[in-house]
């Protein structure tokens, strides 16, 4: 009987540890906007006059949000942005709405 209780306890501890992994890490929207702009402009040679990533508070690591921006020449862009880690590293794709 003690062996069965110990095994059950170990299973509950492992489940609790796995359930809690990475669930609380977030990144501020201002960090996401700054990092996106810092990556987009040198890669595309397009200067963004405006960039907005609307979100209700900090964004969880692993989440994908949509941002929008306007280039200095007036072209509008939509960005799909995935937050990769708590340091604000991103994976993103952009679409120029003015082809």
N, C-alpha and C positions, 0 to 999 in steps of 0.2 A: 504493500500500500504506500509506504513512503516514497518508493521509486516512482510510482505513477504520479503522485502529487508533485514531485520534483520535476518530472518531465513536463507536466502541464504548466508549472510555474515558468520553466525555461521557455516554453512556447509563447506564453503571454509576454514575457520580457522581450523576446526577439520581435514579436509582432509590434509591440509598442515602440521599439527602437526604429523599425522600418517605417512605421506609420508617421513618425515624427521627423524623418530625414528630409531636410531641404524645404519643409513646408513653410517656414517662417521667413526665409530670405526675400528681401524686396529691394528695389532700386527706385530712387526718386525720379519723377518724370523729368525734372530739369537736367539730371545726369544723362538720361536717355536722349533728350534733345541735343545736348552738347556733344555727346559721343556720335550720334547719327550725323550731325552737321560736320563734325571733324573727319568722319570717314567719307561722306558723300562728296563734299566739295573737291578734295584732291583727286579722288578717283574719276570724277566726271568732268572736272574743270567748270562746274556750274556753281555760281555763288547763290546761296539761298538768302533772300531778303527777309523771309519769314518762315518759321517752322513751328508747328504745334502738334503735340502729342497729348490729346485730351485723355485724362484718366482720373478716376476718383481716388486720389491718394497714391501712395507708392505702388509699383507694379511688381507682382511676384515673379521670381526667377522661373523661367520656363514658359511664361505667358507670352502671347503674341498680341500686339496692339497695332492700331492703324494710326498713322500720323499724316499730316498734310503740310505742304510747303509751297511757297511761291518763290521762283527764282528772280534774280535782279532784272532779267529781261521780260518778266511777266508770265513765263510758263508756270503752270501749276503741276505739282507732283503729289502722288499718294505713295506712302511707304507702308509696307507690312514689316513690322519689326518684332523680332523674337529676342527676349532678354535671356542671355545664355548663362550669366552668373551674377553674383552680388557685386562684382566690381564694375558692372555696367557694360560688359562685353556684349556685342549685339550681332545678330544675323539679320540682314534686311534685304528687301527687294523694293525697287522703285518703279513707278509707272508715270511717264510723262503724259499728262492729260491733254497736251497741245502738240500732237505729232506733226 
